[in-house]
């Protein structure tokens, strides 16, 4: 049974990589044609078979889909990046000597750049899925999951701690070593992120996703900001009750995250009475 599952994993990994490779070629061709020099549209068709043939060659050379490689995440990544490096070298060489087409430089830059970027994301997703599969039942214990970014959001969340005395609460923040601040409860770290750091947002989302799946909380409560909003979204999808408490610093209107949470959360609270309405609840403030 184990070998059968491994064979299925190998098949889907190889199939997804081929699809990803061809998507990069298609999008790269479009971008280079739009933002670079105009050239013969048949360049895409002229490149499909060579690119795929090179990929099959190098992945077999470095055994990306070998049964022993697929079984170990570190080996998959190592074999993948060796294959991509070889792909870039061979495809660049092919574009220099091919006849009758003269490949524009921006074409190979766009295509190979997309290959590197998309395979990096692919392997990151793969490692995240692998971690999710390694679920420890002992971690599935949270009744309440409380999330907040460090700073004012965290201070306001701590003001709510008396409400959690009768419940098993677990905390999440974007700062390490906060266990002493939440005595008697567990604390987990997720990467810091904001709207100006797109890559960090992706990392933060998957870290929050993993924790919510592992902990299976009945309630997700947050005072903001980005990690809290992610927890609300994931918690809602997984069936938890979700509560957003907007920061007291937002006097004139809800924060951007709060306005998004308004469309997702079961309950949204403001700490300013004049901001309350039929969708936003005011029940006093935390400071």
N, C-alpha and C positions, 0 to 999 in steps of 0.2 A: 504494500500500500504506500509505503514511504517513497519507493522508487517511482510509483505511478504519479504521485503528487509532484515529485521533483521533475519528472518529464513534462508535466503540464506547465509547471513554472518556467521551465526552459523554453517551451514552445511560445508561451505568451510574452516572455521577455524578448525573444528574438523577433516575434511578429511586431510588437510595439516599437522596437528599435528600427525596423525597416520602415514602418509607417512614419515614424518621427523623422527619419532621414529624408524620405521623399517629401514630407511636408516642408522641411527646411529648404530643399531644392526648389520647390514650387514658390514659396514665399520669397526666397532669396532672388529668384529670377524676376519676380514681380517688382521687388524693391529696387533692384539694380536697373531695371528697365525704366522705372518711374523717376528715380533720382540720379541716375547716371546717363550715359550715352545710349541713344536708341540703337538697336541692333536687330539682327534677324531673330524672329520669334521662335524659330526652330531650334534655337540654342538649348531650350529646355529639353526637347525630345532627343537632341543630340547628346545630352548629358545624363539622362536617366539610367540607361543600361551601364555605362562605364562607372558611374558613382555607386550603383548597387553592386556591381561586380567587384569593385575595389573593396567595398564594405564586407562582402561575403569572404573575400580573400583574407583580409586582415583580421577579421573576427575569428576565423578558423586558425590563422597563424598564432594568435594570442589566446585562443581557447576561451573566448568570452562566454560561450554557452556550454562549455564542458561541464559535466555533472558535478565535478569537484569544485569548479570555480563558482557555479551558481549557488552552491551550498554555503559559501562564505562571502559575506558582503564585501569585506576588504579585498578579496581576490577579484570580485566582479568589477569593482571600481578601478583597481590596478590594470586589469586586462582591458577595460573600456577605454581608459585614457591612452594606453599604448596603441590601441586600435585607431582612436581618433587622430592621434599624432601621425600614424602611418597613413591614414586616409587623407589627411591634409597634404602630406608630402607627395603622395602618388597622384592625387587629383590635380594638384598644382602642376605637377610634371606633365600630366595628360593635357591640361589646358594650354600648355606652352608648345606642345609639339603636334597637337591635333590638326587635321586637315579635313574639310576646307575652311572651317570656322576659325576666326581669330577671336579668342575669348577676351572681353574687356576685364581689366584688373578688378573693377568694383564688383563684378559678378562673383568671382571666387571669394572676395572679401565678405560679401553679404552671405553667401551660401555657407562657407566654412565657419564664419562667425556665429551664424544661427545654429549650426551643428554643435559647436562647443557650448553655447548657452543652453540650448534645449536638452542636451544630454546631461549637463550639470544639474538642471532641474529634475530631469528624469531619475537620476541616481539618488538625488536628495529625497524624492518621493519614495523611491524604493526602500531606502534606509528607514524612512518614517514608518512605512507600512510594516517593515520587519519588526520594528520596535513595538508597534501596536499589537502584533501577533504574540509578543512575549509578555502576556498579561499575567500579573501576579494577583491572584484572588485576594490576597491580604490587603491590597491597596483599594479594593472596592468597598470602602467603608464610610464615605462622606455622606452625611445627611444634608449639610449645607456647605457649599463651595463659595468662599468669599474672595473676591478678586479686586485688586487695586494697584495702580501705579504708585511708586514711592513718592513721598512728598505730601501735599495737602490731601490728595485722594486717599492715601494710606491712613493719615491721621483721622479723617472722617470715618473711614471704615472701622478703625479701632474704637471709635465712640459707640459703635453698635455692638461691641463685644458682649455687653451684659445680656443682650437679647439671645445670644447663642449658648448660654450656660446650660440649657436643658438639651442641647443638640450636639451631635458630633460634627464639628466644623473643621474644614481644611482651608488653608489660606494659599493664595497665589499672588506673587508680586514680581516686579522686574529687578529685584535686588536680592543678592545671595545672603546667606547666613542670618536670616531673620527669625530663626527658631526661638531665640531668647525673648523675642517680642510677642510671641504667641504661645506661651507656656501651656502645655497640656494639649496642644493642637499640632498638626503637621503643617509644614510650609514647603512650597515648591517654587522654584525659580523658573521664570520664562524670560527670553531675551527682550531687552528694551526695544521699543519701536514707536514711530510716529509717521504721519502722512508724508513727510519729506524723505523718509528712508524706506523705499519700497521693498528692497530685498529683506530688510529687518522685519518688515510687516509680515512677509511670507514665513520667515523663521518663527516669529512669535505666534502666528496663527497655528502652525503645525504643533508647536509646543503646547499651546492651550488645548488644541484638539485632542492630543494624546492624553493629557491629564483629565479632561472631562470624560473621555471614553473609559479610562481606567477607573476613575472614582465613582462614576455613575451617581452624581448627586441628585437629591430630590429637589433642591432649591439652589439656584445660582444667583448670588447677590453681588452687586458691584457699585462702587462710587466713581468708577472711571479709571483710566481713560481707554486707550486702544486695547490692552489686554482684556479689560472688563467687557468691552463691547464684543470682542471675539468670543468670550465665555458665554455671554448672553445669547449670541447667535447659535453657537454649537449646542448649548444647553437646551435651547428651544427646540432645535431639530431632534434632540435625543429625548425629549419629553419632560424635561425638568421645568419647574416653575421658575420664572425669571423676573428679577427685580433690579431696576436701574435707579440709583439715587444720584441726581445731578449735583455737582459741586456747588457749594455756597458762593464760590467766586463768580458764578454765572448769574449776574444780577439782572441784566436786561433781557436775556433770552437763554434758552437751553443751549448747551454746548453742541458742537457738530455731532459728536458721538451720541449725545443725548437725543438729538433729533432723529438720528438713525435708530437708536434703541426704541424710540416711540413707536416705530413701525413693527418692532419685533417683540419687545418685552411684554410680559403679562401685566406688569405694573411699573409706572414711571413716576418718581417723586421729584419735586422741586423743593428747595429750601427757602423759596420766596413766594409769599402768598399771591402777589400780583401776577405771577406766571402760571398759576393753577387754572385749570379748566376741566371740562368733562373727561379729558384724557390724561391730564397731568395732576397728580395728587399733591396737596400740601398738608403736612402733618407736623410742622415745626422745623427747626434746624438742628444740626449736629454740633455746632460750635457755640 
